[in-house]
Amino acid sequence: MQGQNPKMMTEKEILQDCLSSQKFTTSSLNTWAGECVCEQLRSAFLNILDDEHRIQADIFNDMSSKGWYPTQPADQQQLQQVKQKFSAQM
């Protein structure tokens, strides 16, 4: 790390911070929209929420493509078990 400013964030750290912020933002907007009495304001919150979800997905996809947010493919047997479990509850 010689020659680098130790106070500088790496690209990975910046994206991790951005993703964390987006998760907080979308969670808050979801709560506000769900508890909003004014339909016009609720609609505005939902429009903003949609935009924020797109931004969050872009950040996630960027991190994932760089290997900074690895995901594992779902096991088909586990998917069937979960599907059956929740189908039985409906």
C-alpha positions, 0 to 999 in steps of 0.5 A, spaced: 500 500 500 506 504 499 504 510 495 497 510 497 493 515 501 490 510 507 484 514 508 482 513 500 477 508 499 477 503 494 472 502 489 470 496 492 469 500 499 465 505 495 460 500 492 459 497 498 458 503 502 453 505 496 449 499 496 448 499 503 446 506 503 441 504 497 438 498 502 437 503 507 434 508 502 429 503 499 427 500 506 425 507 508 421 509 502 418 502 503 416 504 510 414 511 508 409 509 502 406 503 506 404 508 512 402 514 507 395 517 508 396 522 502 395 518 496 399 523 491 405 523 496 404 515 496 405 515 489 411 520 489 414 515 494 413 509 490 416 512 484 422 514 487 422 507 490 422 504 483 428 509 481 432 507 487 431 499 486 434 500 479 440 504 482 441 498 487 440 493 482 445 497 478 450 497 484 449 490 485 450 488 478 456 492 478 459 489 484 457 482 482 460 482 475 467 484 479 466 478 483 465 483 489 458 480 491 458 473 489 452 469 489 451 461 489 446 458 484 440 456 488 439 448 489 433 446 485 431 441 490 431 446 495 427 451 491 422 445 490 421 444 498 420 452 499 415 452 494 411 446 496 412 449 503 409 456 502 404 453 497 401 449 503 400 455 507 396 458 502 
